[in-house]
Amino acid sequence: MGTGSKSSHQSYAVSPTALAEAPAAPLDITGAPASGEGTDLTGAAAGAAGEPAFEMPELPESAVEPPPGAGPPAGEDPLAELDALLGTESEPEPVAAAAPPEEEAQKASIEGGLQSSSEEPSAEEAVLLQAEDNAEAQEEEEETDPPLTPVPAAPPVGEPTGTPILVGGDDFINSEATLVAYDSPDGPREVLLTHISEEAEEKLLDALSIPGTHMEEIQVEEEVKERLNLDKEKKLAKLTKTAVSSVQHKLKTGSEMSDASIAKHQAAVDAVSAVLNDPSISDDEKAMAQHYMDQLNVVKDKIDNGGAPMPWMDAYEVTATKMVTKQIPVPDGEPEPGTLAATVRKASRIEANLDPATGQTSWDGVTRSSANGTEYEIDMGDGWKAVYRPYKDNDPKHTEFSLRGQLEVHAPAGAGHGKDLVERLEQLHLMNKPMTAAEGEWTYLANNIQAQGLEGAAGMKAAMETAQGLQDLQVQEIVHQRMESLMGLDSDALQTAMKRIHLEASHKVLPMKVEVVRDAVAKASGFTSGAELAASPGYEPTPSTSGKWLTWSRFDVTGNKVEIQDAFKGRSLTHSLNGGDLASLLGTGVLASTEKRAVMGIGGGLGMSEQEDKMTGGANSVFLRLKQTPTKPGGGRLIWDDPSVLMQRSDYYAYSGDHYGAINPAHSYYDSADITRDPMKIAHFHPSASNEIMFRNGIDLLGAEAPSRIVCHTAAERNSILASLTSRGITQLGGKPVEDVLCTEADY
């Protein structure tokens, strides 16, 4: 079993990300065949209103996951092992009967390929022949249902943003991946970059073998740092940090101190003073309160006198001895067959370089920058490797939250590995097929469920349970079709074959799952049926692919654009470069997040709080502010006077105050009560400098998401940028002439 595995293998079936677990309950799946029948599930209808339904018994956990350890001892019936994998019991030897059409076709395919041979194919050969047939079927399917984002054989060399693609299923956040070909002296360095979901991690870990690092849980006495209970009760750390961040922002931007910042400071002072003046507090509690008061005195000085930004201020913590559960490495022995050798090392990032003159990015394939966390370097054979930064080994309290789940797959030096980079994901037990339109709708629905907060809506959990049940049945159906070839496999080959079957079933059954979930989403959002929702003007189940990023929309905004525009009337979304080079920004064409800038080869130091954003998770997004529509904006600003252009995306979240974009629940800046994805709530934020709206990955500045105003510092800067855009054939931004979008401070 791979490193980090539990006592039993996790299911290889795919479940939607960011959705609550469905309750364990019997399923009513209209038209679905009973377990073990020979009907092809892709022809079944699920949940049609008014049709009779049968009750499918709850499937045991073992029905969808391989058991721990190797197969049965030598000499045992191989059929029993296969039954164990499916959670079923062997039946008496059946009377000879005609095989189902699929089995006959499969058998004919195997026999036809070997008709010139006098020997029967081995079990392994039969499985390989079946895989070839599946590949041919996949090619035929792609001709009728082509990928939403075709995978290039060779991504363009030196393109900083790479080529965005979508991978079927939901092993990856937003189903996104990016193919980048870095220029290097040894030829192109082609890399697949993606971010897997936390739910998919166990599948990947099961593909790995790290000798000597199998983990066991033990109870040990350990010194830990923690905040005092009184601090948590009175929220002293939170109040102090709120005051610090509010004033810090003014210092960094050179803005005048606002009444809101002064009020936040005073609220913190009042709370801390009340504790200091309490004669019953302990010495530790008094030291804690004085620690915060010392910080607030520095804040008061900055309010009165201004000056340089303050050093980072930490919460007060004490050291305590506690019994904690830890995982310790124990000897594993030899790696299991079929697993990939991996080593544990300190986390790092690709250290690429962006040439400002040519706009091309390069990397030597070796140099990496240091990061705060842990990663696995994985040997995939034949010069291929992967780097993965696990959720499980990166404690949210002490490591960079934004790197958890990041995956790199590296091809050998040279061009032409684009499709192989995607296919190699199968070695990591991850989905490896380009996303089709039917699969894209699943991702679209999943994103809208999260964006609109529909996870707990009536009927949603039942729909997810039904969708998972359909997938479980599909696994059983495929096994039934291939029983003859599977029975002859040894334990390791059988485990591998079952993992491939789970991936295939996930891919095959998605269109059916979409129908079930679409209907539930429709009813949760006020439509009578999934068909009515699909026919509505705002329903757009394909991503925007016109620019540098792939973004999914939300139908509650695209279908109500006028209402959204009215809510934001008189307010704009803005981004200030804080002294950054506007010409360089428009040269790349994107406003990129801290994490994206790193792999693009853009150096650090451009963001206001890059290191802290990595800890909060905000480093995976770009930050905008909601302000009163500026009539005299300063230079170096991007302004969206129609916020609905960006509010139609499904990947943003927001705070009414400055929280460093925190999505890390373990970080003190995270506030579950204040975080929101509701555009109507965002529209009514107080238009102060401290609110923040975060958009994942970045914003395409030259496509449909382009700002309505780009404010240059001088006429010379404007003329230079205009000439650059014109030379690249860019004459319009967001549907407006470039000349009308570019302006200067003097124009106001």
BELURNOR-V487852 format. One record per residue. SS is DSSP state (hx for helix, st for strand, lp for the rest). OMEGA is omega in whole degrees, -180 to 180 (999 if undefined). D_LAST is the distance of its C-alpha to the last C-alpha in Angstrom with 1 decimal. Layout:
BEGIN
SS/OMEGA/D_LAST  SS/OMEGA/D_LAST
END
This chain:
BEGIN
lp/-177/66.2  lp/-180/62.9  lp/179/61.4  lp/-178/60.1  lp/178/62.0  lp/-178/63.4  lp/173/67.0  lp/-180/66.5  lp/173/64.2  lp/179/61.0  lp/176/60.8  lp/176/59.3  lp/-176/58.2  lp/175/54.4  lp/-174/52.9  lp/179/49.3  lp/175/46.9  lp/179/45.2  lp/-179/47.8  lp/178/50.4  lp/179/54.0  lp/179/56.0  lp/177/59.1  lp/-177/62.5  lp/177/64.0  lp/-178/66.0  st/168/64.0  st/-177/64.3  lp/-177/63.4  lp/173/64.3  lp/-179/66.0  lp/-179/65.8  lp/176/69.1  lp/-179/71.1  lp/177/71.2  lp/177/73.5  lp/-173/73.6  lp/-179/73.0  lp/178/70.2  lp/-175/67.0  hx/-177/64.2  hx/178/61.6  hx/-177/63.4  lp/174/63.4  lp/-176/61.3  lp/169/60.0  lp/180/59.7  lp/-176/59.9  lp/173/60.1  lp/-180/63.5  lp/180/65.4  lp/-179/68.2  lp/173/67.3  lp/-178/69.5  st/179/69.0  st/180/68.5  lp/180/69.8  lp/-179/67.5  lp/176/67.5  lp/-178/68.7  hx/-177/66.3  hx/-178/68.6  hx/-177/68.2  hx/178/64.8  lp/177/65.1  lp/180/67.6  lp/179/69.8  lp/174/69.7  lp/-179/71.9  lp/-178/73.8  lp/-177/75.9  lp/178/79.4  lp/-179/82.3  lp/177/84.1  lp/179/86.4  lp/-179/84.6  lp/179/83.8  hx/178/80.4  hx/179/79.9  hx/179/79.9  hx/178/77.0  hx/176/75.0  hx/180/75.9  hx/179/74.6  hx/-178/71.3  hx/-179/71.0  lp/-179/72.6  lp/177/75.4  lp/178/79.2  lp/177/81.4  lp/176/83.3  lp/180/86.9  lp/-175/87.3  lp/172/86.4  lp/-178/88.7  lp/-180/87.7  lp/180/85.3  lp/178/82.9  lp/175/79.7  lp/-178/76.4  hx/-178/74.9  hx/180/72.2  hx/179/74.9  hx/-180/77.0  hx/-180/74.1  hx/-179/73.3  hx/179/76.9  hx/180/77.3  hx/-179/74.3  hx/-178/75.8  hx/-179/79.3  hx/-179/78.1  hx/-176/76.4  lp/-174/79.7  lp/179/82.3  lp/-178/83.5  lp/179/84.2  lp/-177/87.3  lp/174/85.5  lp/179/83.4  lp/174/79.8  lp/180/79.3  hx/180/77.1  hx/179/74.3  hx/179/74.6  hx/179/74.4  hx/178/71.2  hx/177/69.7  hx/177/70.8  hx/179/69.2  hx/178/65.9  hx/177/66.1  hx/179/66.6  hx/179/63.6  hx/178/61.4  hx/178/62.6  hx/178/61.9  hx/179/58.4  hx/178/57.8  hx/179/59.1  hx/-179/56.8  hx/178/53.7  hx/180/54.7  hx/179/54.6  lp/-172/51.8  lp/179/49.7  st/175/47.4  lp/179/43.9  lp/-180/42.8  lp/-179/45.4  lp/180/46.3  lp/176/46.0  lp/-180/49.1  lp/178/47.0  lp/-177/43.4  lp/-176/41.2  st/174/41.8  lp/179/38.9  st/-172/36.4  lp/-177/34.7  lp/178/34.2  lp/180/37.6  st/180/38.9  st/177/38.5  st/176/41.6  st/180/43.2  st/-177/46.7  lp/-179/48.9  lp/-178/49.8  lp/173/48.0  lp/-174/49.1  st/180/45.5  st/-176/42.3  st/-179/40.7  st/-174/43.4  st/166/41.1  st/179/42.1  st/175/40.6  st/-179/42.5  st/175/41.3  st/179/43.1  st/173/42.4  st/178/43.3  lp/179/46.2  lp/-179/49.0  lp/-176/51.5  lp/-177/49.7  lp/174/47.2  st/-175/47.1  st/-175/46.7  st/170/45.8  st/179/45.3  st/178/42.9  st/-176/43.0  st/-176/43.1  st/179/46.3  lp/-179/46.6  hx/-180/48.6  hx/-177/51.1  hx/-173/51.9  hx/-175/52.6  hx/177/56.3  hx/-180/56.9  hx/-179/55.4  hx/-180/57.3  hx/178/60.5  lp/-172/60.1  st/172/60.2  st/-180/63.0  lp/-177/62.4  lp/177/65.8  lp/-179/66.4  lp/169/63.3  st/-170/64.6  st/173/63.4  st/179/65.6  st/176/64.6  st/176/66.4  st/180/66.2  st/175/65.6  st/-173/65.0  st/174/61.8  st/180/59.5  st/175/56.2  st/-179/53.1  st/177/51.8  lp/178/50.0  lp/180/52.2  hx/-180/52.8  hx/177/51.5  hx/-180/48.2  hx/-178/47.9  hx/-177/49.1  hx/178/46.7  lp/-177/43.8  hx/180/43.3  hx/-178/42.0  hx/-179/39.5  hx/-180/38.2  hx/-180/38.0  hx/177/36.2  hx/178/33.7  hx/-179/33.0  hx/-176/32.9  hx/180/30.5  hx/180/28.0  hx/179/28.0  hx/180/28.2  hx/179/24.9  hx/-180/23.2  hx/-178/25.0  hx/-178/24.0  hx/-179/20.3  lp/-179/20.2  lp/175/19.1  lp/178/20.6  lp/-178/23.9  lp/176/23.6  hx/-180/26.4  hx/179/27.2  hx/179/28.0  hx/-180/30.1  hx/178/31.9  hx/178/32.7  hx/-178/34.2  hx/179/36.2  hx/178/37.6  hx/179/38.8  hx/-179/40.3  hx/-178/42.1  hx/-179/43.6  hx/180/44.7  hx/-180/46.2  hx/178/48.2  hx/-180/49.8  hx/-177/50.5  lp/179/52.1  lp/-176/54.4  lp/-175/57.8  lp/-176/59.1  lp/-180/56.8  lp/179/58.4  hx/178/57.7  hx/-179/55.7  hx/177/53.5  hx/178/53.1  hx/178/52.0  hx/-179/49.5  hx/179/48.0  hx/177/47.8  hx/-180/46.1  hx/180/43.2  hx/176/43.2  hx/178/42.9  hx/-178/39.9  hx/175/38.3  hx/176/39.0  hx/179/37.0  hx/-180/34.1  hx/178/34.5  hx/180/34.3  hx/177/31.0  hx/-176/29.6  hx/-169/30.8  hx/-178/30.1  lp/179/27.8  lp/-177/28.7  lp/177/29.4  lp/-177/29.7  lp/172/33.1  lp/-180/35.9  lp/-178/36.8  lp/-175/38.9  lp/174/41.8  lp/178/43.7  lp/-180/47.1  lp/176/50.0  st/179/53.8  st/180/56.4  st/178/58.9  st/-177/61.9  st/170/62.0  st/-179/63.8  st/176/61.3  st/180/61.7  st/173/61.0  st/-180/61.5  st/179/63.6  st/174/64.5  st/-178/68.1  lp/-180/69.9  lp/-172/69.4  lp/-177/72.0  lp/176/71.5  lp/177/68.4  lp/174/69.1  lp/178/69.5  lp/178/66.5  lp/-178/64.0  st/179/61.5  st/-180/62.0  st/176/59.0  st/179/58.4  st/178/56.4  st/178/54.0  st/-177/50.9  st/-178/47.8  st/175/45.6  st/172/42.8  st/178/42.7  lp/-180/41.2  lp/179/39.6  st/178/37.5  st/179/34.5  lp/-177/34.4  lp/-179/30.8  lp/-176/31.8  lp/-176/33.6  lp/-178/32.1  st/180/35.7  st/-177/37.2  st/178/40.7  lp/-176/43.3  lp/180/46.9  lp/-175/48.2  lp/-171/49.3  lp/-179/46.7  st/176/45.3  st/-176/43.2  st/177/44.7  st/-177/43.7  st/-180/45.0  st/-177/47.5  st/176/50.4  st/176/50.7  st/169/53.5  st/-169/54.2  st/177/56.1  st/-178/58.5  st/177/58.5  st/176/61.0  lp/179/61.0  lp/178/58.2  st/175/55.8  st/177/54.4  st/174/52.0  st/-178/50.2  st/179/49.7  lp/-168/48.2  lp/171/50.1  lp/-170/49.2  lp/-177/52.7  lp/178/52.7  lp/-177/49.2  lp/-179/49.3  lp/-178/45.9  lp/-169/46.4  lp/-180/46.7  lp/-176/45.3  lp/-175/42.0  hx/-174/41.6  hx/-179/39.3  hx/-177/42.0  lp/179/44.7  lp/179/45.8  st/-180/44.2  st/172/46.6  st/171/46.7  st/-173/49.4  st/174/50.1  lp/172/51.9  lp/-180/54.0  lp/-180/52.3  lp/-176/51.8  lp/172/50.1  lp/-177/51.1  lp/-172/51.3  hx/-178/48.6  hx/179/51.0  hx/179/53.4  hx/178/50.7  hx/-178/50.3  hx/-179/54.1  hx/178/54.8  hx/179/53.2  hx/178/56.6  hx/179/58.1  hx/179/56.0  lp/-179/57.2  lp/178/53.7  lp/-173/52.8  lp/178/52.6  lp/176/51.9  st/-177/48.7  lp/174/47.3  st/-178/48.4  hx/-180/46.7  hx/179/49.2  hx/179/48.5  hx/179/44.7  hx/177/45.1  hx/179/46.7  hx/178/43.8  hx/180/41.4  hx/180/43.6  hx/180/43.9  hx/180/40.1  hx/176/39.7  hx/179/42.5  hx/-176/40.8  hx/-177/37.2  lp/177/38.5  lp/-176/41.0  lp/-175/44.0  lp/-177/46.4  lp/-179/48.5  lp/-180/48.4  lp/177/51.8  lp/-175/53.6  hx/-180/51.2  hx/179/53.6  hx/179/56.5  hx/179/54.6  hx/177/53.9  hx/178/57.6  hx/-180/58.6  hx/179/56.4  hx/178/57.9  hx/176/61.3  hx/-180/60.8  hx/178/59.9  hx/178/63.0  hx/179/65.2  hx/176/63.7  hx/-179/64.7  hx/-180/68.2  hx/180/68.4  hx/178/67.5  hx/179/70.1  hx/-179/72.6  hx/-173/72.1  lp/-174/72.5  hx/-174/75.2  hx/-179/77.8  hx/-179/75.7  hx/-176/74.3  hx/-177/77.8  lp/-176/78.8  lp/171/76.0  lp/-171/76.5  hx/-177/74.5  hx/-180/71.6  hx/179/71.3  hx/177/71.3  hx/-180/68.6  hx/-179/66.4  hx/-180/67.3  hx/178/66.4  hx/178/62.9  hx/179/62.3  hx/178/63.6  hx/177/61.1  hx/-180/58.2  hx/-180/59.6  hx/179/60.1  hx/-180/56.6  hx/-172/55.3  hx/-171/57.8  hx/-176/57.5  hx/179/53.7  hx/178/53.5  hx/179/56.0  hx/180/54.1  hx/-179/50.9  hx/-179/52.8  hx/-175/54.0  hx/178/50.7  hx/-180/48.6  hx/179/50.9  hx/178/50.4  hx/-180/46.6  hx/-178/46.7  hx/179/48.8  hx/-177/46.8  lp/170/43.6  lp/177/45.1  lp/-178/46.5  lp/-177/50.2  lp/176/50.8  hx/179/49.4  hx/179/49.8  hx/178/47.6  hx/-178/44.9  hx/-179/45.2  hx/-177/44.8  lp/-175/41.7  lp/-176/38.4  lp/-175/36.6  lp/-175/39.5  lp/-173/38.4  lp/172/41.0  lp/-177/39.8  lp/172/37.0  st/-176/33.9  lp/-175/34.9  lp/-176/32.3  lp/-176/30.4  lp/-178/31.3  lp/171/32.4  lp/-179/34.8  st/177/33.6  lp/-179/35.5  st/176/34.1  lp/-171/35.2  hx/177/36.6  hx/176/35.6  hx/-179/32.0  hx/178/32.4  lp/-179/34.8  lp/-172/32.5  hx/-178/29.0  hx/179/28.1  hx/179/29.4  hx/180/27.3  hx/178/24.1  hx/-179/24.9  hx/-178/25.6  lp/-176/22.2  lp/-179/20.3  lp/-180/17.2  st/-177/17.5  st/170/16.5  st/-176/18.3  st/173/16.6  st/178/18.0  st/-179/17.0  lp/178/18.9  lp/178/19.6  lp/179/19.8  lp/-177/21.3  lp/-178/21.1  hx/-180/18.8  hx/179/20.7  hx/179/24.0  hx/-180/22.9  hx/175/22.1  hx/177/25.3  hx/177/27.4  lp/-178/25.4  st/166/25.8  st/-168/24.5  st/177/28.0  lp/178/29.9  hx/-180/31.7  hx/178/35.0  hx/179/33.7  hx/-178/32.2  hx/-178/35.6  hx/176/37.5  hx/-179/34.8  lp/178/35.5  lp/-176/32.1  lp/180/33.0  lp/177/32.4  lp/-179/30.2  lp/179/26.9  lp/-177/27.1  lp/-175/26.8  lp/-172/30.4  hx/-176/32.1  hx/179/35.7  hx/178/35.5  hx/177/33.9  hx/180/37.0  hx/-179/39.2  hx/-174/37.4  lp/180/37.0  hx/-178/33.3  hx/176/33.4  hx/-177/34.1  st/170/30.7  st/-173/27.0  st/171/25.0  st/178/22.0  st/172/20.7  st/-179/20.1  st/167/17.1  st/-178/15.6  lp/-174/13.0  lp/177/9.9  lp/177/7.0  lp/-176/5.3  lp/175/7.6  lp/-179/9.3  lp/-180/10.8  lp/-178/14.1  st/172/13.5  st/-175/15.0  st/173/14.1  st/-178/16.6  lp/173/15.5  lp/-176/19.1  lp/-179/21.2  hx/177/24.4  hx/-180/24.0  hx/-179/25.0  hx/178/27.0  lp/175/29.6  st/-178/30.8  lp/-171/33.9  lp/-178/33.6  st/172/31.0  st/-172/31.8  st/172/29.8  st/176/30.2  lp/176/28.6  lp/-178/28.8  lp/-179/28.8  lp/-180/32.0  lp/178/31.4  lp/-170/31.8  lp/168/35.4  lp/178/37.8  lp/-177/40.8  lp/-179/43.0  lp/-177/44.6  lp/-176/41.5  lp/-180/40.7  lp/179/37.1  lp/-179/38.3  lp/-177/38.3  lp/-179/39.9  lp/-175/39.0  lp/-177/35.3  lp/-178/34.8  st/172/34.0  lp/-176/33.4  lp/-178/32.8  hx/180/29.5  hx/175/29.9  hx/180/30.4  hx/-179/27.4  hx/-178/25.3  lp/170/26.5  lp/171/25.8  lp/-175/24.3  lp/179/20.6  lp/-179/21.3  lp/-171/20.8  lp/177/24.5  lp/-177/25.1  st/177/25.5  st/-174/26.2  st/178/28.3  st/-174/28.8  st/177/31.9  lp/-178/31.9  st/-178/28.3  st/178/25.8  st/-175/25.9  lp/-174/22.5  lp/-179/23.6  lp/-176/25.6  lp/-179/25.5  lp/-176/23.8  lp/177/20.8  lp/179/17.4  lp/176/15.2  st/172/12.1  st/-172/12.8  st/178/10.2  st/179/11.6  lp/-174/11.8  lp/176/12.2  hx/180/12.6  hx/178/16.3  hx/179/16.2  hx/-178/14.5  hx/180/17.2  hx/179/19.9  hx/179/19.1  hx/179/18.9  hx/-180/22.2  hx/180/23.8  hx/-180/23.1  hx/-180/24.3  hx/179/27.4  lp/178/28.2  lp/-180/28.1  lp/-177/25.0  lp/179/23.2  st/175/22.0  st/-180/20.6  lp/178/21.6  lp/179/22.5  st/176/19.3  st/-179/19.0  hx/-179/17.8  hx/-179/15.5  hx/-180/13.6  hx/179/13.6  st/179/12.6  st/180/9.0  st/176/7.6  hx/-176/5.8  hx/-179/5.3  hx/-179/3.8  lp/999/0.0
END
